[in-house]
Amino acid sequence: MDTTLKDPLVGQVLDGRYRIDARVAVGGMATVYRALDTRLDRVLALKVMHTSLSTDETFVTRFIREAKSAARLAHQNVVGVFDQGTDGTYVYLAMEYVSGCTLRDVLRDRGALQPRAALDILEPVLAALGAAHRAGLVHRDVKPENVLIGDDGRVKVADFGLVRAVDSQTSATTDSILGTVSYLAPEQIEEGMADTRTDLYACGVMLYEMLTGAKPHSGGTPAQVLYQHLNRDMPLPSGAVPGMAAALDGLVARAAARSPEDRPDDAVALLSEARALRAGLTEAQLDAVPPLAKERGAQAATGGVREAAGADAGDGAETYVIPRPAPDADAAARDRTTRLAAGPLVPPVVPEGSDSEVMGSVGGPGRRRRPRLGVLVAAGAVLAVLLGTGIWYINSGQFIKTPPVLDKTQSKATKVLEDAGLDVRVERDYSERIERGHVIGTDPEPGERVRRSGGVTLTVSRGPKVVKVPDLQGMPLSDARRKLKDAGLEPGVVERRFDEETARGSVVSTEPSAGDKRRPGAAVALTVSKGEPVDVPDVVGDEEAEAADELRSEGLKVRIAAKRVFSEEDKGSVARQSPAEAARAAKGDTVTLTLSKGPEMVEVPDVEDSGEDEARKQLEQAGFSVTVRRVFFGDTVFNQSPDSGEEAPKGSEVTIWLR
């Protein structure tokens, strides 16, 4: 979202290497920044743990485990990890910067996707998870927020912070489950177990959401969503999208089966099924438009996009810590836990005159007066409670946690905070990810303590900030690069070509063109002039002075190579040139001339009285060509020209006579 409001790290250089340029996103454990690696001159994402957690050994261990786990996955669909380190109180992770959006952004904007688009996203996600599964790792937090879609269309899976080894099925340090409510598999909720099939369940939920535009299970509280995961089978997409291909129903049902044994073994197996399914669908089935996508298209024109997404409180987008029931609890205890997880229930009706009614009444007819000692004990207990309550209020009771309102509309966020008794102040900032009118961040941050009747500052998105590409035509390359950076853009690929009207080394054009609008940080390709073109004349064989004059007359510079070479050209004349004849160069380019030492002279070997084959071999090894003359029908050399012992140019001809 690229918000830099009141962030002390923006503009700082971390660990003497990483210059932090902008804040991209804020999570419960860390903040992600766009940064520049000043050593390698590359843009990357820097994930910095919140300083309030950097003293917690458990969180630091998880953070470092993320770096090591993700670094093991060298795969095109996994966000790469470059480095991990600390700088004072800051613990950071340097990783690949993906310029684009998340799958959550896509679903928010488009509602539902056509099956072809859904499979185009699902397949690379499964490929990434397949690489992790085959490496012995489980992601454990697959959700649309962790699926990144780059500006170039590449799909990558991010945030391996919850990753665990396949054979490590429970939390190592706590008796709780980490994950996102809407995508938790039943075995994660009940037993805290997570293996490769757990990731597949989340993929099945995501596929349902992409095809229909809604989550399969919903509720007013996270607990109600958990209850549905445990007690209801995954609904079929065709129930929400009539006419959808039955094969897509089957893929969702296989991936998100309640029992892990009914799912494929890992993401590689599910990817194979997805590809086979795609091959069996018709073009019409792949391009079918879900109803919610149509609604979104109509509502986009009237500003109703956000509401059509159905995103609201309790949608399960956040990551929660969920208590896990005791492993040895009996069936009745598990039933009670399940009922509690479902949220507030209607109280049972108590039959009139039952024991429950009698036990629930206080001071009814015929009831004995309590002994005085009992009254004193009760009074003491009340005083103790009141005293404890007072102490609690002084220390904690006057505080509440800041409610999570990130990405909600300003009106909804304001209502949530005011309902909690908090005053609301509003500030605005630009955001690349959060749509206009939605909350980018809060101060204090979500989950932090704030006094009851205190205040919370909302930072509301103005929408993406765009910049115009400046007019760089005719500007020297170094100045053009500087002007692009001043405008908030990045110099891109430089291509050079001849141009008669633009000075050598200056910009001919840009892509995108001057005046086009782009997001900050976008790359701009530059075409730079090589100057006016010149056809290089052929000066091989010319005398040095003559050749130099001819080249200079064409506007070219001349350099004479220090080393001369043997050649067929006369001594002191040009043996070769670079660039060669007819090559195109720009005025002011340099042509290098190599001068001749003349032909190389070689002593002719004595081959008289030798056989033809032996004579030919000796002469060719010495660098001569051979011509044979036969006087009689013999095979012995009786004469040669030039004679043996004489010197002749290397490569020249030696004639032998045979008899």
C-alpha positions in Angstrom: 0.0 0.0 0.0 3.1 2.2 0.1 2.2 4.4 3.0 5.1 6.2 4.6 3.0 8.2 7.2 4.8 8.6 10.5 7.1 5.7 10.1 10.6 6.3 11.6 12.3 3.7 9.5 11.4 5.2 6.1 14.6 6.9 4.8 16.9 5.0 7.2 19.6 2.5 6.1 19.2 -0.8 8.0 22.3 -2.8 8.8 24.5 -0.4 6.7 23.0 -1.9 3.5 19.3 -1.6 3.0 17.8 1.8 2.4 14.1 1.8 3.3 12.1 3.8 0.8 8.5 3.2 1.6 6.1 1.2 3.8 4.2 -1.4 1.8 2.1 -3.3 4.4 1.6 -3.8 8.1 0.8 -7.2 9.7 0.4 -8.6 13.1 4.1 -9.7 13.4 6.0 -7.5 11.1 6.0 -4.5 8.7 7.0 -4.9 5.1 8.9 -2.1 3.3 10.2 -1.4 -0.2 13.9 -1.0 0.1 17.1 -0.7 -2.0 20.0 -3.0 -1.5 22.8 -0.4 -1.8 25.5 -3.1 -2.4 23.8 -4.8 -5.3 21.7 -1.8 -6.4 18.4 -3.8 -6.5 14.9 -3.2 -5.2 13.7 -5.7 -2.6 11.1 -6.2 0.1 12.3 -5.8 3.7 10.2 -7.5 6.4 11.0 -6.0 9.8 9.6 -7.6 12.9 7.7 -5.2 15.3 10.1 -4.1 18.0 7.6 -5.1 20.6 8.2 -8.7 19.6 11.9 -8.7 18.9 12.6 -9.5 22.6 10.3 -12.5 22.4 12.5 -15.5 21.7 9.6 -17.5 20.3 8.7 -14.9 17.7 12.3 -14.3 16.7 12.7 -18.1 16.3 9.6 -18.2 14.1 10.9 -15.2 12.1 14.3 -16.8 11.5 12.6 -20.1 10.7 10.7 -18.3 7.9 13.9 -17.1 6.4 15.5 -20.5 6.4 12.5 -22.4 5.2 11.7 -20.0 2.3 15.3 -19.8 1.3 15.3 -23.6 0.8 12.6 -23.2 -1.9 14.2 -22.1 -5.1 11.1 -22.0 -7.2 9.7 -19.5 -9.7 6.4 -19.4 -7.9 7.8 -18.9 -4.4 8.8 -15.4 -3.2 12.6 -15.7 -2.9 14.5 -14.9 0.4 17.9 -13.2 0.0 19.1 -12.4 3.5 18.2 -12.3 7.2 19.8 -10.3 10.0 19.5 -7.9 12.9 20.3 -4.2 13.4 19.9 -3.2 17.1 16.3 -3.9 18.0 15.3 -4.6 14.4 15.1 -8.1 13.2 14.6 -8.2 9.4 14.2 -10.5 6.4 15.3 -9.3 2.9 13.2 -10.9 0.1 12.1 -10.6 -3.5 10.0 -7.5 -4.2 6.9 -8.4 -6.2 5.3 -5.3 -7.8 1.6 -6.0 -8.3 -1.3 -7.1 -6.1 -2.7 -10.0 -4.0 -5.4 -12.5 -5.0 -7.5 -10.8 -2.3 -7.2 -7.5 -4.2 -8.3 -9.3 -7.4 -11.3 -10.9 -5.7 -12.2 -7.6 -4.0 -12.2 -5.8 -7.4 -13.7 -8.5 -9.6 -15.9 -10.5 -7.2 -15.6 -13.9 -8.9 -13.3 -15.2 -11.7 -14.0 -17.2 -14.8 -12.8 -20.9 -14.4 -9.9 -20.3 -16.8 -8.6 -17.4 -14.7 -9.2 -19.3 -11.5 -7.1 -22.3 -12.8 -4.5 -19.9 -14.1 -3.9 -18.8 -10.5 -4.5 -22.1 -8.8 -1.9 -24.0 -10.9 1.2 -21.9 -10.0 0.1 -21.9 -6.4 0.0 -25.7 -6.4 3.3 -25.7 -8.2 4.9 -23.6 -5.4 3.3 -25.7 -2.6 4.3 -28.9 -4.5 7.9 -27.7 -4.3 7.5 -27.1 -0.6 5.8 -30.4 0.0 8.5 -32.3 -1.9 11.1 -30.4 0.2 9.4 -31.7 3.3 7.6 -28.4 4.2 4.0 -27.4 4.9 2.9 -23.7 4.4 0.0 -23.9 7.0 -1.4 -20.4 6.1 -2.5 -20.5 2.5 -5.0 -17.7 1.7 -5.6 -15.1 -0.9 -3.5 -12.5 1.0 -0.5 -14.7 0.6 -0.9 -15.2 -3.2 0.9 -12.4 -5.0 0.2 -11.5 -8.6 2.9 -9.5 -10.2 2.5 -6.8 -12.8 3.9 -9.2 -15.3 1.3 -11.8 -14.5 3.5 -14.2 -12.5 1.9 -15.8 -9.5 4.0 -16.3 -6.3 3.2 -17.7 -2.9 4.5 -15.6 0.0 4.7 -15.6 3.8 6.2 -18.9 4.9 6.2 -17.6 8.5 4.0 -20.5 9.6 5.9 -23.1 7.7 6.7 -26.4 9.5 8.3 -29.6 8.7 5.9 -32.2 7.3 6.5 -34.5 10.3 6.1 -31.7 12.9 2.3 -31.7 13.2 1.7 -29.6 16.2 2.8 -26.2 17.5 6.2 -26.5 19.1 5.7 -24.0 21.9 2.1 -23.3 22.4 -1.2 -25.1 22.9 -2.9 -23.2 20.1 -3.3 -23.2 16.4 -2.0 -20.5 14.1 -3.8 -19.8 10.9 -6.6 -18.0 9.2 -10.1 -19.0 10.2 -11.7 -19.2 6.8 -9.0 -21.5 5.4 -8.3 -23.8 8.4 -8.8 -27.5 7.8 -10.9 -29.5 10.4 -7.9 -31.4 11.7 -6.1 -28.1 12.4 -9.0 -26.9 14.5 -9.7 -30.2 16.4 -6.2 -31.6 16.8 -3.7 -28.9 15.7 -2.4 -31.3 13.1 -1.0 -29.9 9.8 0.5 -31.9 6.9 0.6 -31.5 3.1 -3.2 -32.2 2.9 -3.9 -29.2 5.2 -2.5 -26.9 2.5 -4.8 -28.6 0.0 -7.9 -27.8 2.1 -7.0 -24.1 2.0 -6.5 -24.3 -1.8 -10.0 -25.9 -2.1 -11.5 -23.0 -0.1 -9.6 -20.5 -2.3 -10.8 -22.2 -5.5 -14.4 -22.1 -4.3 -14.0 -18.4 -3.5 -12.4 -17.6 -6.9 -15.2 -19.4 -8.7 -18.2 -18.0 -6.7 -16.9 -14.7 -5.3 -17.8 -15.8 -1.7 -16.3 -17.9 1.0 -17.9 -21.4 1.5 -18.5 -20.8 5.2 -19.5 -17.5 6.8 -20.6 -16.3 10.2 -20.7 -13.3 12.5 -17.8 -14.5 14.5 -14.6 -16.6 13.8 -16.0 -19.2 16.1 -19.1 -19.7 14.0 -16.9 -20.2 10.9 -14.8 -22.8 12.8 -18.0 -24.7 13.7 -19.0 -24.9 10.1 -15.6 -26.2 9.0 -15.9 -29.0 11.6 -19.5 -29.9 11.0 -20.4 -29.2 7.4 -19.1 -30.5 4.1 -17.6 -28.0 1.6 -20.5 -26.7 -0.5 -20.2 -27.2 -4.3 -19.5 -24.1 -6.5 -22.4 -25.0 -8.8 -24.8 -24.4 -5.9 -23.8 -20.7 -6.1 -23.1 -20.6 -9.9 -25.7 -22.7 -11.8 -24.4 -24.4 -14.8 -20.8 -24.6 -13.6 -18.9 -27.7 -14.9 -19.3 -30.7 -12.7 -15.6 -31.4 -12.9 -14.9 -28.1 -11.0 -17.3 -29.3 -8.2 -15.3 -32.5 -8.0 -11.9 -30.7 -7.8 -13.2 -28.4 -4.9 -14.7 -31.4 -3.1 -11.5 -33.5 -3.5 -9.2 -30.7 -2.3 -11.5 -29.6 0.6 -12.8 -32.9 1.9 -13.4 -32.8 5.6 -11.4 -36.0 6.1 -7.6 -35.7 5.2 -7.7 -39.2 3.8 -10.2 -38.2 1.1 -7.8 -35.5 -0.2 -4.8 -36.0 -2.6 -1.5 -36.8 -1.0 0.1 -33.4 -1.7 0.0 -30.4 -4.0 1.9 -32.2 -6.8 -0.9 -34.7 -7.0 -3.6 -32.0 -6.9 -1.8 -30.0 -9.6 -1.9 -33.1 -11.8 -5.7 -33.4 -11.3 -6.2 -29.7 -12.0 -4.3 -29.9 -15.3 -6.2 -33.0 -16.4 -9.5 -31.3 -15.5 -8.6 -28.2 -17.5 -7.8 -30.4 -20.6 -11.2 -31.9 -20.3 -13.2 -28.6 -20.2 -14.6 -26.9 -23.3 -13.7 -23.3 -24.1 -17.3 -22.3 -23.2 -16.9 -23.9 -19.7 -13.5 -22.3 -19.1 -14.8 -18.8 -20.1 -18.2 -19.0 -18.3 -18.8 -15.7 -16.4 -20.0 -16.2 -12.8 -23.0 -14.1 -11.8 -21.2 -12.2 -9.1 -18.5 -11.2 -11.6 -21.3 -9.7 -13.7 -22.7 -7.9 -10.7 -19.3 -6.5 -9.9 -19.0 -5.2 -13.5 -22.3 -3.4 -13.2 -21.6 -2.0 -9.7 -18.1 -0.9 -10.5 -19.5 2.0 -12.5 -21.6 3.2 -9.6 -18.9 2.8 -6.9 -20.5 -0.3 -5.4 -17.6 -2.6 -5.9 -16.6 -3.0 -2.3 -20.1 -3.9 -1.0 -20.5 -6.5 -3.7 -17.5 -8.4 -2.4 -19.3 -9.2 0.8 -16.2 -8.4 2.9 -17.1 -7.3 6.3 -16.3 -8.0 9.9 -16.0 -11.6 10.7 -15.0 -12.5 7.1 -12.0 -14.5 8.4 -9.3 -12.5 6.6 -7.2 -12.0 9.7 -4.8 -14.6 11.2 -6.0 -15.7 14.7 -4.7 -17.8 17.6 -7.3 -20.4 18.3 -7.4 -22.4 21.5 -7.2 -26.2 21.0 -9.3 -28.6 23.1 -7.5 -30.9 25.5 -6.4 -34.1 23.6 -7.8 -36.5 26.2 -11.3 -34.9 26.5 -14.2 -37.3 26.2 -16.9 -37.0 23.6 -19.2 -34.9 25.8 -16.5 -32.4 26.5 -15.7 -32.2 22.8 -19.4 -31.6 22.1 -19.4 -28.8 24.6 -16.3 -27.2 23.1 -17.9 -27.4 19.6 -21.1 -25.7 20.9 -19.0 -23.0 22.5 -17.0 -22.5 19.3 -20.2 -21.9 17.4 -20.8 -18.6 19.3 -23.8 -17.5 21.5 -26.6 -20.0 21.5 -30.3 -19.7 22.5 -30.6 -20.6 26.2 -32.4 -23.9 26.8 -36.0 -23.7 27.9 -36.3 -25.0 31.5 -39.5 -26.9 32.3 -41.7 -25.3 34.9 -41.2 -26.8 38.3 -38.1 -28.7 37.4 -35.1 -29.0 39.6 -33.3 -26.4 37.5 -35.9 -23.9 38.3 -35.8 -24.6 42.0 -32.0 -24.5 42.1 -32.1 -21.2 40.1 -34.4 -19.4 42.5 -33.1 -17.3 45.4 -34.9 -16.9 48.7 -38.2 -18.7 47.7 -40.9 -19.7 50.1 -39.9 -22.3 52.7 -36.2 -21.5 52.3 -34.3 -21.5 55.6 -32.5 -18.3 56.8 -28.7 -18.5 56.1 -26.6 -18.7 59.3 -25.0 -15.4 60.3 -21.5 -16.9 59.7 -22.6 -17.5 56.1 -23.6 -13.9 55.7 -20.2 -12.7 56.9 -18.4 -15.1 54.6 -20.5 -13.9 51.7 -19.9 -10.2 52.6 -16.1 -10.9 52.8 -16.2 -12.6 49.4 -18.0 -9.5 47.9 -15.5 -7.2 49.4 -12.6 -9.3 48.0 -14.2 -9.2 44.6 -14.7 -5.5 44.7 -11.1 -5.0 45.8 -9.8 -7.2 43.0 -12.0 -5.5 40.5 -10.6 -2.1 41.6 -7.0 -3.3 41.2 -7.8 -4.8 37.9 -9.4 -1.7 36.6 -6.5 0.5 37.7 -4.0 -1.8 35.9 -5.9 -3.1 32.9 -9.7 -2.4 33.0 -9.4 1.2 31.8 -7.7 -0.1 28.6 -9.1 -2.0 25.6 -7.4 -3.4 22.6 -7.7 -1.3 19.4 -10.3 -3.1 17.2 -9.0 -4.4 13.8 -10.5 -2.2 11.1 -7.8 -2.4 8.4 -9.2 -2.3 4.8 -12.7 -1.4 6.0 -14.5 1.6 4.6 -14.1 4.8 6.6 -17.8 4.7 7.7 -17.6 1.1 8.9 -14.3 1.6 10.7 -15.6 4.7 12.4 -18.7 2.8 13.6 -16.7 -0.1 15.0 -14.4 2.3 16.9 -17.2 4.5 18.2 -19.2 1.4 19.3 -16.1 0.6 21.4 -16.3 4.0 23.0 -13.3 5.5 21.2 -12.9 8.9 19.5 -12.0 8.8 15.9 -9.6 11.1 14.0 -9.0 10.8 10.3 -5.9 11.3 8.2 -5.4 10.5 4.5 -2.6 9.1 2.5 -2.0 7.5 -0.9 -2.0 3.7 -1.2 -1.1 1.4 -4.1 -3.0 -1.6 -2.7 -5.9 -0.3 -0.6 -8.8 1.2 -2.6 -9.9 4.8 -2.1 -11.9 5.4 1.1 -10.7 2.3 2.9 -8.5 2.2 6.0 -4.7 1.8 5.5 -3.7 1.8 9.1 -4.5 2.9 12.6 -2.6 4.6 15.5 -2.5 2.8 17.8 -2.1 -0.3 15.6 -4.7 -3.1 15.8 -4.4 -5.1 19.0 -2.5 -2.4 20.9 -3.9 -1.1 24.2 -5.8 2.2 24.2 -7.6 3.9 27.0 -11.4 3.5 27.1 -12.8 6.8 25.8 -9.4 7.4 24.2 -8.8 8.2 20.6 -7.7 6.3 17.5 -6.4 7.9 14.3 -7.5 6.3 11.1 -5.3 6.6 8.0 -7.7 6.4 5.0 -6.6 5.7 1.4 -6.7 8.4 -1.2 -6.2 5.6 -3.8 -3.0 4.9 -5.8 -0.7 7.9 -6.3 0.3 8.1 -10.0 3.0 10.1 -11.6 3.5 11.4 -15.1 6.5 10.2 -17.2 8.6 13.3 -17.8 9.6 14.5 -21.2 13.2 13.4 -21.6 13.7 13.7 -25.3 17.2 15.2 -26.2 18.3 15.0 -22.5 21.7 13.3 -21.8 21.3 9.8 -20.3 22.7 10.7 -16.9 20.3 13.7 -16.5 17.4 11.6 -17.8 18.0 8.9 -15.1 18.2 11.6 -12.4 14.9 13.2 -13.6 13.1 9.8 -13.6 14.1 9.2 -10.0 13.1 12.7 -8.9 9.7 11.9 -10.4 9.4 8.7 -8.4 10.1 6.4 -11.3 12.9 3.9 -12.0 15.2 4.0 -15.1 14.7 0.8 -17.0 16.4 -1.0 -19.9 18.6 1.2 -22.2 18.5 0.6 -25.9 20.8 2.4 -28.3 20.1 3.2 -32.0 21.3 5.6 -34.6 19.5 8.9 -34.9 20.5 11.8 -37.1 18.5 14.4 -35.2 19.4 13.6 -31.6 22.9 14.2 -30.2 25.0 11.1 -29.3 24.3 9.9 -25.8 21.0 11.7 -25.5 17.5 10.3 -25.1 15.5 9.7 -28.3 12.3 8.3 -26.7 10.9 6.5 -23.7 8.5 3.6 -23.1 5.9 4.6 -21.7 5.9 7.9 -23.6 6.2 11.3 -22.0 2.9 12.3 -20.3 1.7 8.7 -19.6 0.7 8.0 -16.0 2.4 5.2 -14.0 2.6 4.1 -10.4 5.6 5.3 -8.4 8.5 2.9 -8.8 7.5 1.8 -12.3 10.4 1.2 -14.7 10.7 3.4 -17.8 12.7 2.1 -20.8 15.0 4.5 -22.5 16.1 4.7 -26.2 19.4 6.6 -26.5 21.0 8.0 -29.6 24.2 6.6 -31.1 24.5 9.7 -33.2 24.4 10.1 -37.0 25.2 6.9 -38.8 28.3 6.6 -41.1 29.2 3.7 -43.4 32.8 2.7 -42.6 35.0 2.7 -45.8 37.3 -0.1 -46.7 41.0 0.9 -46.1 42.6 -2.6 -46.0 45.7 -2.5 -48.2 46.0 1.3 -48.1 49.1 3.0 -46.6 48.7 4.2 -43.0 48.5 7.9 -43.7 46.1 7.5 -46.7 43.8 5.2 -44.7 43.7 7.6 -41.7 42.9 10.6 -43.9 40.0 8.8 -45.5 38.5 7.7 -42.2 38.8 11.1 -40.6 37.1 12.7 -43.6 34.0 10.6 -42.8 33.9 12.0 -39.2 35.6 8.9 -37.6 38.5 8.7 -35.2 41.5 6.6 -35.9 43.5 4.4 -33.6 46.6 2.4 -34.7 47.1 -0.9 -33.0 50.4 -1.2 -31.2 51.0 -4.7 -32.5 51.6 -5.4 -36.2 50.7 -8.7 -37.9 52.0 -10.8 -40.8 49.7 -10.5 -43.8 49.7 -10.6 -47.6 49.5 -6.8 -47.6 52.7 -4.8 -48.1 54.7 -4.0 -45.0 53.4 -0.8 -43.4 50.0 -0.9 -45.1 46.7 -1.7 -43.4 46.3 -5.4 -42.7 42.8 -5.3 -41.1 40.4 -2.8 -39.6 37.7 -2.8 -36.9 34.8 -2.1 -37.5 35.1 -3.8 -40.9 34.1 -2.5 -44.3 30.5 -1.4 -44.7 29.7 -1.6 -41.0 27.6 1.2 -39.6 29.2 3.5 -37.0 28.3 6.9 -35.6 30.3 10.0 -36.2 33.0 10.3 -33.6 33.3 6.5 -33.3 36.9 5.1 -33.4 38.1 2.7 -36.1 41.1 0.6 -35.1 43.8 -0.1 -37.8 46.2 -3.0 -37.6 49.3 -2.5 -39.8 51.1 -5.3 -41.8 54.5 -6.6 -41.1 54.5 -8.0 -44.6 54.3 -11.7 -45.4 55.9 -14.2 -43.0 59.0 -15.8 -44.6 59.6 -19.5 -44.0 62.6 -21.6 -45.0 61.7 -24.2 -47.6 62.4 -27.8 -46.4 64.5 -30.3 -48.4 62.2 -32.9 -49.8 64.3 -34.3 -52.7 64.6 -38.1 -52.8 61.4 -38.3 -50.6 58.3 -40.0 -51.7 55.3 -37.9 -52.8 53.3 -38.3 -49.6 56.2 -37.6 -47.3 57.2 -34.5 -49.4 53.7 -33.1 -49.3 53.4 -33.7 -45.6 56.7 -31.8 -44.8 55.9 -28.8 -47.1 52.3 -28.4 -45.8 53.5 -28.6 -42.2 55.9 -25.8 -43.0 52.9 -23.7 -44.2 53.2 -24.1 -48.0 50.8 -25.3 -50.7 52.1 -28.0 -52.9 51.9 -28.5 -56.7 53.1 -31.9 -58.2 54.6 -32.4 -61.6 55.3 -35.9 -63.0 58.0 -36.5 -65.6 58.0 -40.3 -65.5 55.8 -42.8 -63.7 57.8 -42.7 -60.5 56.9 -41.6 -57.0 60.2 -40.0 -55.9 61.0 -36.2 -55.8 64.0 -35.4 -57.9 63.6 -31.6 -58.0 61.8 -28.7 -56.1 61.1 -25.0 -56.6 62.0 -22.9 -54.6 65.1 -24.9 -53.7 65.6 -26.2 -50.2 67.1 -23.7 -47.8 65.6 -20.7 -49.6 62.9 -18.5 -47.8 59.5 -18.0 -49.3 56.3 -16.3 -48.0 54.3 -18.6 -45.7 51.3 -19.9 -47.7 53.0 -19.6 -51.0 53.3 -22.5 -53.5 56.2 -25.0 -53.7 56.4 -27.2 -56.9 57.9 -30.7 -56.8 58.8 -33.0 -59.7 58.5 -36.8 -59.5 60.1 -39.6 -61.5 
